Amino acid sequence: MPPPLALYIHVPYCVHKCPYCDFHSTVQQTVPEVAYIAAVKRELLFWRQRLKDDKRHLHSIFFGGGTPSLLKGESVGQLLKQITTLWQLSPQCEVTLESNPESCSPAKIAQWLNHGVNRLSLGIQAFNQERLTYLERPHSLEDARKAIQNSRRGGFTNINLDLIFATPSQTINGWMEELDEAMDWQPEHLSCYSLSIEKNTPFAKLYKQGKIQLLDEDRELEFFTSTEKSLAAGGWQGYEISNFAQPGRSCQHNLNYWQSGDYIGVGPSAHGRLTKIDNNSNIKILRTINRTSDYIESQREDGSCLLNEHLCTSQESGIDCLLMGLRLTDGMNRESYKKLRGYDLVAQQPEKIAELQKSGLLKVSRKKIAITKKGKLLTDSIIEKLID
């Protein structure tokens, strides 16, 4: 039986490129909205025709970016109308839209809700004006507060706040004050990420030149553990390394990624994952990506783009399952890994598993393999050790 099916729509436009961001985006003061919406609608039709025998309902929809909130409310409505014409939605379908505070007006909030968006993810990043300036965010602290307030007043009952911590020279006390303000707003979900230096970003160049000094591992660990402890005390449980939710408010779309679910990627540089099951019940994973930044111009008559497709080997599928599943607090499902890889990881690598357990970095149950609290900051090295 195939896993749940989700839909991701990439909106690549930004008013400013943040120096830490490595997501595909283009800075345009005037978004070519009419042409972009038409292109997305054509690609949605392409995928529905290609998957005409797939009877699954959509489990979740996610508008990511870039900055999706730059789109007019009626444009988001046009896309959701197209989607619901082509697919049936599951009864509890989660529809998320990422928004930056400066483009989150009361009028748009009302339109998003009216058209079916039921979860809002606000890119706050910091509750400190100095840090917002350092991160080159296009909004002010006052913009951030107004956006949260307007979202609540407008009727959103499922809100996520994105925050970045462990920026150079940041203190624990300062971060705790910011986190306290975030919790005071009572969002249903908080995503708290440690600043990382991604390749080919302005911060990467500055780091290489020695102009950025990241916090050392011990300090970063202090930030991480303090964040986890403070949020847990406030009622937000960490269900993934960087994600915390009130009971029943985990992000269903991202959980689908981490639990090896399927998703269609629409828009420039959007990724997809589709499960293929043959007559012998063998599972193969098809990876897709739109390879072009010239999304509108390169689109073919049938709505397809310059699509790069790759049928994953069982080893690649197993690695993907490890990379995603071990990020979760509950851990990776052993049976899911076995179906993709062809064998049980614990049975295949008993010595490595035993060593990691003895070091207090891994815990194993009959159904799951999970990284312990002690091992969370060593996740990458633990996964690397388990990859065969």
Stockholm file with secondary structure:
# STOCKHOLM 1.0

chainA/1-388         MPPPLALYIHVPYCVHKCPYCDFHSTVQQTVPEVAYIAAVKRELLFWRQRLKDDKRHLHSIFFGGGTPSLLKGESVGQLLKQITTLWQLSPQCEVTLESNPESCSPAKIAQWLNHGVNRLSLGIQAFNQERLTYLERPHSLEDARKAIQNSRRGGFTNINLDLIFATPSQTINGWMEELDEAMDWQPEHLSCYSLSIEKNTPFAKLYKQGKIQLLDEDRELEFFTSTEKSLAAGGWQGYEISNFAQPGRSCQHNLNYWQSGDYIGVGPSAHGRLTKIDNNSNIKILRTINRTSDYIESQREDGSCLLNEHLCTSQESGIDCLLMGLRLTDGMNRESYKKLRGYDLVAQQPEKIAELQKSGLLKVSRKKIAITKKGKLLTDSIIEKLID
#=GR chainA/1-388 SS CCCCEEEEEEECEESSCCTTCCSCCEECSSCCHHHHHHHHHHHHHHHHHHTTTCCCCEEEEEEEESCGGGSCHHHHHHHHHHHHHHSCEEEEEEEEEEECGGGCCHHHHHHHHHHTCCEEEEEEECSSHHHHHHTTCSSCHHHHHHHHHHHHHHTCCCEEEEEEECCTTCCHHHHHHHHHHHHHTCCSEEEEEECCCCTTSHHHHHHHTTCCCCCCHHHHHHHHHHHHHHHHHHTCEEEETTEEESTTCCCHHHHHHHTTCEEEEESTTCEEEEEEECTTCCEEEEEEEECCSCHHHHCCTTSCCSEEEEECCHHHHHHHHHHHHTTBSSCEEHHHHHHHHSSCHHHHCHHHHHHHHHTTSEEECSSEEEECTTTGGGHHHHHHHHCC
#=GC SS_cons         CCCCEEEEEEECEESSCCTTCCSCCEECSSCCHHHHHHHHHHHHHHHHHHTTTCCCCEEEEEEEESCGGGSCHHHHHHHHHHHHHHSCEEEEEEEEEEECGGGCCHHHHHHHHHHTCCEEEEEEECSSHHHHHHTTCSSCHHHHHHHHHHHHHHTCCCEEEEEEECCTTCCHHHHHHHHHHHHHTCCSEEEEEECCCCTTSHHHHHHHTTCCCCCCHHHHHHHHHHHHHHHHHHTCEEEETTEEESTTCCCHHHHHHHTTCEEEEESTTCEEEEEEECTTCCEEEEEEEECCSCHHHHCCTTSCCSEEEEECCHHHHHHHHHHHHTTBSSCEEHHHHHHHHSSCHHHHCHHHHHHHHHTTSEEECSSEEEECTTTGGGHHHHHHHHCC
//
